[in-house]
Amino acid sequence: MEEQKWDQSMGGFNAASRSQMAEAAAGGEESQRTLYPYVTGTSVIALKYKDGVIMACDTGASYGSTLRYKSVERIKAVGKHSLIGGSGEFSDFQEILRYLDELTLSDHMWDDGNSLGPKEIHSYLTRVMYNRRNKFDPLWNALILGGVKMGPKGAEKYLGMVNMIGTHFEENHIATGFGNHLAIPILRAEWREDMTFEEAVKLVEKCLLVLLYRDRSSINKFQVAKITTEGATIYPPYSLKTFWGFSHFENPAQGAVGSW
Amino acid sequence: MFRNQYDTDVTTWSPQGRLFQVEYAMEAVKQGSACVGLRSRTHAVLAAANKAASELSSHQRKVFRVAEHAGVALAGLTADGRVLSRFLRSECINHSFVYESPLPVSRLALRLADKAQVCTQRSWKRPYGVGLLVAGLDETGAHLYYNCPSGNYFEYQAFAIGSRSQAAKTFLERRFEKYNDYTPEQLIKDALSAIKETLQGEKLTSSNCTVAIVGRKDDGTMEPFETIDAKRIQEIIDSMEAAEEAPTEPSAMQQEEEGTDAAAPMDI
């Protein structure tokens, strides 16, 4: 074994030996950086409405182009006042949930009447994501943080986003992934202040339908969640009705005769 | 307290289960000039009696702003107090950086207490010789804590520390039950009256006391921690003295007060 190693380090610089040399030099530690995402969730969309914030996404997680997992919950409640939705690498999302668990647990154990609101959690996540990016080891996610908290001037709604490079902002409506391109234009045109829950769900479903038709990594199984001063509710998954009866689908070669 | 064979080291217990060095550190607090703190549901006030080393020097600074929502008044070794104020400021800033929100006062008081406790359990350290009244505002309302050199801390409605603070405590004990509903002005007046008790005959003016307040107004806007300027303090003192001339004022009944009351009309 030792002879082999000796030969390789003396010999040519191929990829294998280089990484082995790096390993030896670093004292046996291989690179632990995130290089690519493996199991990914697609878009999440969210918007503020009259009583709080509504968030929705599909329940699919893809492994490259394979639709590997079809019942994945990508929106979770955080503490008493917030919801988090994540797209991107699902294992990183789970790790983030673990960090948030630790945070909310210590907050809960204080039992002093103070609790972490959505703004605090968003700020915390921004610090985490940005610091990881600076180490060239990002958590490969785009996260949406929404919530409502009672403040001195009444119920304060909050909706913000942070992504893998640490970019963060607050808005009345947010989307990740393909949602940025397909849902945001709809939300910009049709979002209004103080929508009712029913109106908000209709708007969200309109966006989800577009994403279902046009995003190949989305599936027809969605979860809608809301957060109000009463707490978080994540509704059971359901499907949307789709229409495929276009004449072009019936006779695809009509306009373009091909060999197949 | 008398010297004994168990008081050389902070890490030596006495047979009765006492740490004498820690108790001696608490004596240092009693040597400092008085500070009082009191709070309502929405506001907290700190007041300190200014003490100057000599007539030639300026008075020692005893009230420090720690963050927009909190501040401290200290009694004892002012140098130790300055260092602890810097620590508190840094804790508040670090919390704000990560969470973009103010550090709740109870958690601030805990961090200070834990820091003080460390010095009671290391043979190469000595306890901080300063007692701090920590006043602040968070989402659960206004709070007042007293942190002592032993590492203990308690929440108070009203409290006084430093030399002759017992007179102030007696004054506050009679009135604290109503403080939750006091207006900020009433709190300031009571704070000044409490400081007056500790001056023992000396006339209370804006130059021998410092008052600071933090709170939340009825409309929800915050009044950040701020020392009230001398001119306004003098106005409040003057209005208090004018009210004291009237015999219905309950504080005029107190024995300690009678001496100063008799002095006031003669001074004019």
Interface residues (C-beta under 8 A of the other chain):
Chain A: W110 D112 G113 N114 L116 G117 K119 E120 H122 S123 Y124 R127 G151 P152 K153 G154
Chain B: F97 V98 Y99 E100 S101 P104 S106 R107 D138 E139 T140 R216 D219 G220 T221 M222
